[in-house]
Amino acid sequence: MDNGSFTVTRSLTLRYLVSLPDGFDGSKNYPMIVFLHGAGERGDDIERVKINALPKYISQGKKYPAVILCPQCPDNAVWGNIAFELKELIDWAAGEYHADKSRISLTGLSMGGFGTWEMAQLFPESFSAIAPVCGGGMTWRCGALKDTPVRAFHGALDEVVPLSCSAGMADAVNACGGHAELTVFQGDGHNSWDSAYLRTDVTDWLIKAKRGRKT
């Protein structure tokens, strides 16, 4: 039996939105939140990224004391398909927008909630904290998250992504010796992101998180 190798490369352009804090100063480093949107915002119309959650709030005038990076997933993919390309964008943006490398956090909703779990499992040394909203993932890989603080959110009435998806992941992180908190919004269906981002302090928590420090 012969053996060989084949070098695989893929050219992919990722569009993104970015919000900089007031008084942005290129001589300083800032915390950075990476926000991953849901399936409905995929494509090549960057304005679609503003439909929900952080980019929507920013477009309405909300200010955050951090760099907020909002990439757009192509319409023929999910975040897990382009994880390494997405990581390349995050690394580039961290340099371009003067992010503190120890304070890069990750959050997302629905497809982006799944992407948040996936990215953190693939690159466990890269994110200071994660906040997946109505997502899920592979519980058997949660050992990678034992040193990453997690706050997960889900609607009890979600008929798109079952609550068990978030609950299973949070339980698996804790079983591995990590720290994951799950907040369940009893009156919410699939849209639990407005409750998560507007009714809790999770964005402040993400901004304050620092790699290697308990949050």
LUMDREN-118807 format. One record per residue (C-alpha): residue in three letters; y, x, z. Coordinates in steps of 0.02 Angstrom, whole numbers. Layout:
<sites>
{Ala {Y X Z}} ...
</sites>
This chain:
<sites>
{Met {0 0 0}} {Asp {169 71 -53}} {Asn {324 63 54}} {Gly {506 69 9}} {Ser {681 15 57}} {Phe {818 -85 -25}} {Thr {1001 -79 24}} {Val {1072 -255 35}} {Thr {1259 -283 22}} {Arg {1359 -442 6}} {Ser {1540 -466 -42}} {Leu {1619 -606 58}} {Thr {1801 -651 86}} {Leu {1839 -740 249}} {Arg {2002 -834 267}} {Tyr {2081 -853 438}} {Leu {2229 -918 536}} {Val {2306 -814 674}} {Ser {2430 -859 810}} {Leu {2525 -722 902}} {Pro {2601 -741 1075}} {Asp {2788 -760 1095}} {Gly {2875 -592 1100}} {Phe {2729 -505 1015}} {Asp {2753 -318 1032}} {Gly {2648 -201 926}} {Ser {2658 -66 1059}} {Lys {2557 -174 1180}} {Asn {2379 -239 1182}} {Tyr {2342 -424 1205}} {Pro {2192 -532 1248}} {Met {2116 -616 1096}} {Ile {2022 -780 1083}} {Val {1912 -806 930}} {Phe {1893 -991 890}} {Leu {1750 -1053 779}} {His {1774 -1224 699}} {Gly {1645 -1358 662}} {Ala {1552 -1401 501}} {Gly {1686 -1519 436}} {Glu {1816 -1382 421}} {Arg {1715 -1267 307}} {Gly {1775 -1222 132}} {Asp {1923 -1133 54}} {Asp {2065 -1247 110}} {Ile {2130 -1153 261}} {Glu {2230 -1304 317}} {Arg {2067 -1390 363}} {Val {2046 -1268 506}} {Lys {2192 -1356 591}} {Ile {2098 -1522 605}} {Asn {2031 -1496 781}} {Ala {2056 -1406 946}} {Leu {2151 -1242 966}} {Pro {2221 -1224 789}} {Lys {2270 -1408 792}} {Tyr {2361 -1388 957}} {Ile {2448 -1231 895}} {Ser {2505 -1321 737}} {Gln {2579 -1454 851}} {Gly {2678 -1324 947}} {Lys {2560 -1265 1084}} {Lys {2586 -1084 1135}} {Tyr {2457 -966 1209}} {Pro {2491 -795 1287}} {Ala {2357 -717 1178}} {Val {2309 -683 999}} {Ile {2211 -833 934}} {Leu {2101 -792 783}} {Cys {2032 -942 686}} {Pro {1919 -891 541}} {Gln {1856 -1013 411}} {Cys {1672 -1026 367}} {Pro {1628 -1046 182}} {Asp {1563 -1218 135}} {Asn {1389 -1154 89}} {Ala {1358 -1069 257}} {Val {1353 -1089 445}} {Trp {1419 -958 565}} {Gly {1247 -884 596}} {Asn {1227 -847 409}} {Ile {1381 -736 409}} {Ala {1373 -664 584}} {Phe {1392 -482 532}} {Glu {1534 -519 412}} {Leu {1619 -622 547}} {Lys {1599 -478 670}} {Glu {1680 -362 542}} {Leu {1829 -480 529}} {Ile {1844 -490 719}} {Asp {1841 -300 735}} {Trp {1972 -281 598}} {Ala {2084 -415 673}} {Ala {2071 -336 844}} {Gly {2148 -178 773}} {Glu {2271 -266 659}} {Tyr {2340 -379 796}} {His {2329 -256 942}} {Ala {2192 -341 1041}} {Asp {2131 -268 1203}} {Lys {1950 -229 1156}} {Ser {1892 -272 1333}} {Arg {1974 -444 1325}} {Ile {1906 -524 1167}} {Ser {1830 -693 1207}} {Leu {1743 -822 1100}} {Thr {1740 -1012 1091}} {Gly {1697 -1145 965}} {Leu {1646 -1326 941}} {Ser {1492 -1408 866}} {Met {1438 -1289 726}} {Gly {1560 -1169 806}} {Gly {1478 -1199 975}} {Phe {1313 -1145 899}} {Gly {1404 -998 820}} {Thr {1477 -949 987}} {Trp {1306 -938 1068}} {Glu {1237 -845 916}} {Met {1377 -716 905}} {Ala {1370 -679 1090}} {Gln {1182 -654 1083}} {Leu {1195 -540 932}} {Phe {1340 -437 1001}} {Pro {1323 -447 1190}} {Glu {1438 -300 1223}} {Ser {1582 -370 1121}} {Phe {1645 -524 1213}} {Ser {1724 -539 1385}} {Ala {1674 -722 1403}} {Ile {1617 -869 1297}} {Ala {1650 -1057 1300}} {Pro {1536 -1152 1180}} {Val {1577 -1337 1160}} {Cys {1440 -1461 1107}} {Gly {1333 -1320 1040}} {Gly {1162 -1247 1068}} {Gly {1050 -1105 1016}} {Met {890 -1008 1047}} {Thr {855 -1009 1233}} {Trp {730 -866 1223}} {Arg {872 -748 1174}} {Cys {982 -789 1324}} {Gly {935 -630 1416}} {Ala {1066 -547 1306}} {Leu {1199 -651 1397}} {Lys {1159 -602 1576}} {Asp {1320 -501 1587}} {Thr {1431 -623 1490}} {Pro {1517 -762 1588}} {Val {1485 -931 1507}} {Arg {1571 -1099 1525}} {Ala {1488 -1229 1415}} {Phe {1548 -1407 1384}} {His {1464 -1564 1316}} {Gly {1488 -1751 1306}} {Ala {1354 -1855 1393}} {Leu {1359 -1982 1250}} {Asp {1348 -1855 1108}} {Glu {1236 -1926 969}} {Val {1265 -1780 850}} {Val {1214 -1633 959}} {Pro {1110 -1687 1110}} {Leu {1170 -1636 1283}} {Ser {1002 -1550 1307}} {Cys {1058 -1417 1182}} {Ser {1195 -1354 1298}} {Ala {1095 -1387 1457}} {Gly {947 -1287 1395}} {Met {1055 -1138 1350}} {Ala {1149 -1139 1516}} {Asp {986 -1152 1613}} {Ala {912 -1008 1514}} {Val {1061 -895 1547}} {Asn {1051 -930 1733}} {Ala {862 -904 1734}} {Cys {892 -731 1662}} {Gly {1011 -685 1804}} {Gly {1171 -727 1711}} {His {1308 -848 1755}} {Ala {1332 -1005 1651}} {Glu {1423 -1163 1704}} {Leu {1399 -1326 1610}} {Thr {1530 -1462 1619}} {Val {1474 -1634 1559}} {Phe {1605 -1763 1514}} {Gln {1523 -1929 1555}} {Gly {1631 -2037 1440}} {Asp {1633 -1921 1289}} {Gly {1529 -1926 1131}} {His {1528 -1783 1008}} {Asn {1714 -1749 1030}} {Ser {1708 -1663 1197}} {Trp {1824 -1524 1138}} {Asp {1986 -1615 1179}} {Ser {1922 -1640 1356}} {Ala {1865 -1460 1367}} {Tyr {2024 -1379 1302}} {Leu {2153 -1503 1368}} {Arg {2079 -1563 1532}} {Thr {2011 -1398 1600}} {Asp {2079 -1222 1624}} {Val {1953 -1146 1504}} {Thr {2081 -1068 1386}} {Asp {2169 -984 1533}} {Trp {1998 -927 1594}} {Leu {1957 -851 1424}} {Ile {2125 -763 1416}} {Lys {2102 -687 1589}} {Ala {1923 -633 1562}} {Lys {1890 -446 1548}} {Arg {1729 -365 1497}} {Gly {1636 -299 1648}} {Arg {1737 -399 1773}} {Lys {1669 -556 1857}} {Thr {1768 -713 1811}} 
</sites>
